[in-house]
Amino acid sequence: MFDYTLTEEQERWKKLAHDFARDEIRPISLELDHQEDPAKCAYMPHLLDKLDKVGLRCMSIPKEYGGGGVDDLLTHCIVGEEISWGDRGATGWMLSSTKITHLLTSDVLSTKEMAEEWLPQYVNDPTFMIGTATTEPESGSENQLPYNGVDGGYRVTAIKDGDDYVVNGKKHFISNVGYAKLMFTFVRTNPNVGVEEGASLLMIPMDLPGISMGKVHNKLGYRLNQNAEIIFENARVPSKFLMGPENCGVSYIRKHLRGDALINAAGQIGTARAAYEASVEFAKERVQSGRPIAEHQTIGVKLVDMYTKLQAARNFVYYAAWRQDMRHEFPPDPPMTLSASAFAHEISCDVTRMAMEIHAGRGVQRENFIEKWFRDCHNMLFSSDGGNNMKKVRAMYSLLGHWGESDPSHNPVVKGADVSAGDGL
Ligand SMILES: Cc1cc2nc3c(=O)[nH]c(=O)nc-3n(C[C@H](O)[C@H](O)[C@H](O)COP(=O)(O)OP(=O)(O)OC[C@H]3O[C@@H](n4cnc5c(N)ncnc54)[C@H](O)[C@@H]3O)c2cc1C
């Protein structure tokens, strides 16, 4: 049933991604990470054209629109691991390509005309990136649940005026801002009710008047991926950019998306693997008390622990991805996806911490990669796909089979919201 052998095609993508990470990403990773100005850390200007030439940038786009036609999540995880072995922050293009594909090929959220108009543009323009915007200064984790109080959720409003939506407010922490040409943006189309009745999804071209980039966030890690604010000031977005019904709500949108959060989980494994490999080499070379430190049990056993954690996480994540790829045979299993992702994020922090311990004084020097990999993994623990806490809260409700409606004092969510709503966005 579960074949552990990669197909020839998967082997080809894996090698392509690994060679690219080794030759094009790793060599520029530290220098970009060390830029004081966060707006100078982004890898995009350096890599998008090259990614395009080798066929990686559009790997997810269906062949009928000129892309690589990679549909399965498992291959994306394999590629994500390799790219993140080069640099964790250099995976933004992958999520850009999978998300635009999943959104614009959705039967419910998109139309054939939208796909025909935008996917070829994406393929033909090597600088084309997208982003997805949920988070705002006043609403972070609650967007992951859904919390359905009128007081919570998106404050960015999109009020219908003639044939346009007039958009106002601020999103923050958003990946790819400054490079994204389209921003899939969650907005409040009815601010008088909770997000399950009053939120909608708009695909917003970022060059419309009234849209600007605010502050670029200066992050601990994942610095090669640019995160910034988006400011909407009376931006008029034509109503043809509405995705799905107006006021359809967050659960509805999530339910009709194919998830891609496991790509981030595989990315964590890639960065942790880089730290493990460097630790093995270092432990074989560094001699203390007359022998390589790998032969001191404190260090040798730590290497085994790192190896074990990596294997366990990879097997879990790849299995969860394979299960999603077999969606026509298995029912959705959100706790599987969410816990595999949470586990991979946790072990990546464990493994990079152990790598620092093995490298000791050298591990904390900024000219080495070790402390960078540690920062990159920890950065994502709290933020990737809503952060580990929210993944676990969602997995918990999903395991319980309901969103906590039976406890009115808890009151986090709308009655009857779909616990199985997907893991993307
Ligand atoms: C590198 C990076 C990339 C990002 N990319 C994007 C992006 O592309 N698009 C986008 O929309 N957002 C993005 N984000 C935002 C990210 O999704 C949020 O940071 C995340 O959802 C957490 O929100 P918050 O930071 O406001 O934390 P808060 O919501 O303020 O949470 C603070 C703490 O309280 C906990 N907490 C909050 N509510 C609950 C609850 N009900 N039950 C239990 N614990 C709770 C949280 O787990 C957390 O530990 C990104 C963030 C970063 C750092």
The ligand as a MOL file (V3000), in Angstrom:
LIG
                    3D

  0  0  0     0  0            999 V3000
M  V30 BEGIN CTAB
M  V30 COUNTS 53 58 0 0 0
M  V30 BEGIN ATOM
M  V30 1 C 8.0310 34.4410 9.3870 0
M  V30 2 C 6.5700 34.6550 9.4110 0
M  V30 3 C 5.8150 34.4650 8.2430 0
M  V30 4 C 4.4440 34.7100 8.2440 0
M  V30 5 N 3.7500 34.6650 7.0590 0
M  V30 6 C 2.4440 35.0240 7.0660 0
M  V30 7 C 1.7270 35.1240 5.8170 0
M  V30 8 O 2.2830 34.9330 4.7260 0
M  V30 9 N 0.4180 35.4620 5.8650 0
M  V30 10 C -0.2280 35.7080 7.0390 0
M  V30 11 O -1.4000 35.9920 7.0060 0
M  V30 12 N 0.4380 35.6290 8.2340 0
M  V30 13 C 1.7430 35.3100 8.2750 0
M  V30 14 N 2.4340 35.2640 9.4630 0
M  V30 15 C 1.7250 35.5220 10.7090 0
M  V30 16 C 1.5060 34.2670 11.5450 0
M  V30 17 O 0.5230 33.4660 10.9310 0
M  V30 18 C 1.1320 34.7270 12.9610 0
M  V30 19 O 2.3020 35.2130 13.5640 0
M  V30 20 C 0.4920 33.6490 13.7820 0
M  V30 21 O -0.7870 33.3750 13.2870 0
M  V30 22 C 0.4020 34.0230 15.2650 0
M  V30 23 O -0.2270 35.2570 15.4210 0
M  V30 24 P 0.4120 36.3600 16.3880 0
M  V30 25 O 1.8600 36.4510 16.0600 0
M  V30 26 O -0.3960 37.5950 16.2700 0
M  V30 27 O 0.3150 35.7550 17.8530 0
M  V30 28 P -0.9320 35.8670 18.9380 0
M  V30 29 O -2.1680 35.5510 18.2110 0
M  V30 30 O -0.8100 37.2270 19.5310 0
M  V30 31 O -0.5660 34.7650 19.9320 0
M  V30 32 C 0.3710 34.9360 21.0170 0
M  V30 33 C 0.5000 33.6140 21.7580 0
M  V30 34 O -0.7660 33.2460 22.3650 0
M  V30 35 C -1.1690 31.9470 21.9160 0
M  V30 36 N -2.6390 31.9560 21.7240 0
M  V30 37 C -3.3510 32.9210 21.0990 0
M  V30 38 N -4.6660 32.5840 21.0630 0
M  V30 39 C -4.7710 31.3770 21.6630 0
M  V30 40 C -5.8620 30.4950 21.9120 0
M  V30 41 N -7.1090 30.7860 21.5460 0
M  V30 42 N -5.6000 29.3200 22.5380 0
M  V30 43 C -4.3350 29.0150 22.9020 0
M  V30 44 N -3.2620 29.8150 22.7020 0
M  V30 45 C -3.4740 30.9810 22.0850 0
M  V30 46 C -0.4420 31.7540 20.6010 0
M  V30 47 O -0.2700 30.3750 20.2760 0
M  V30 48 C 0.8800 32.4490 20.8660 0
M  V30 49 O 1.7540 31.5840 21.5480 0
M  V30 50 C 3.7990 35.0660 9.4720 0
M  V30 51 C 4.5450 35.2290 10.6230 0
M  V30 52 C 5.9160 35.0900 10.6020 0
M  V30 53 C 6.7110 35.3870 11.8500 0
M  V30 END ATOM
M  V30 BEGIN BOND
M  V30 1 1 1 2
M  V30 2 1 2 3
M  V30 3 2 2 52
M  V30 4 2 3 4
M  V30 5 1 4 5
M  V30 6 1 4 50
M  V30 7 2 5 6
M  V30 8 1 6 7
M  V30 9 1 6 13
M  V30 10 2 7 8
M  V30 11 1 7 9
M  V30 12 1 9 10
M  V30 13 2 10 11
M  V30 14 1 10 12
M  V30 15 2 12 13
M  V30 16 1 13 14
M  V30 17 1 14 15
M  V30 18 1 14 50
M  V30 19 1 15 16
M  V30 20 1 16 17
M  V30 21 1 16 18
M  V30 22 1 18 19
M  V30 23 1 18 20
M  V30 24 1 20 21
M  V30 25 1 20 22
M  V30 26 1 22 23
M  V30 27 1 23 24
M  V30 28 2 24 25
M  V30 29 1 24 26
M  V30 30 1 24 27
M  V30 31 1 27 28
M  V30 32 2 28 29
M  V30 33 1 28 30
M  V30 34 1 28 31
M  V30 35 1 31 32
M  V30 36 1 32 33
M  V30 37 1 33 34
M  V30 38 1 33 48
M  V30 39 1 34 35
M  V30 40 1 35 36
M  V30 41 1 35 46
M  V30 42 1 36 37
M  V30 43 1 36 45
M  V30 44 2 37 38
M  V30 45 1 38 39
M  V30 46 1 39 40
M  V30 47 2 39 45
M  V30 48 1 40 41
M  V30 49 2 40 42
M  V30 50 1 42 43
M  V30 51 2 43 44
M  V30 52 1 44 45
M  V30 53 1 46 47
M  V30 54 1 46 48
M  V30 55 1 48 49
M  V30 56 2 50 51
M  V30 57 1 51 52
M  V30 58 1 52 53
M  V30 END BOND
M  V30 END CTAB
M  END
